């Protein structure tokens, strides 16, 4: 295990240097900040009433707030902000103790301008992560701890290598594949231990990932998807120009998205084969493969249903927009914003389905010493 951890550290060193270099270049190329983001706490609600802002026919909540800045250049300064004096949809109601994010700037006459942009929600996210990490550690014990470490290293590779490389203009698909080649062994060995079972799962995952990447490339091209279905892609193109290949970014997202689910499929099928062989050492190759695939078929049916529900849940606001749409289904399904999700879901599902027979075959050959 010491050798494995040492090897992982050595592999990650170049990523950290890459991140430092990218960060330094960004800082040198940046422009002076014209607007500052502050954090503050609502100390008092000085006034609260319903008003009709100018230019609006509907009344909305108006609040005059006293806040104490807790982070930024104006730390420990008391400021006053009016909320609801301009037309705004879904205006939140602030109360004493709320922690908020403030946008601070100066107008042309040099006067300070403040307005609330969002809530500070780090503490709730931290508590949620603590609960997750605690349950994973208590129930998973050592394997749970190593899986958390694997998750951290996956995030490190994504944020230190994959994202900066794509942002600097590198090919998104190639970058995602290279990053996946590092992520797969690191997370698999840490989560499941160093064994033949894990090696088989890694091989099955790599093969399924390659097939998924090829299918994604073919159907993104055939479906004429541009990658601009989301607003984020448009903002990115406006900010970076032609530096980033948006279509390639779509493909990279499909590859990385399916990677995490492949872990579950391949390690499960590999473990089933090894357990069957251990239970009955005399079982023949054909029988072993058939019994493992019987379990794999159940795994496929449940996984496909899970994927559909996961993608549906993520795209629920989008689906609601089309539920009362006067246009026919054949027209709605043709919109790129919908076709994008269909290709992403189906290509990922095909990769997961193929991972079952591929991994089962490899594991059956390994335990019967055919390879």
MOGI-V896187 format. One record per helix or strand. SS is the DSSP state (A for helix, B for strand). FROM is the first residue (numbers start at 1). TO is the last residue. Records with the same first field share a line. If there is no record, write none. Layout:
SS: FROM-TO  FROM-TO
This chain:
A: 2-29  122-167  172-192  196-222  231-243  246-279  285-314  316-323  329-332  336-367
B: 36-51  60-71  78-83  99-106  112-119
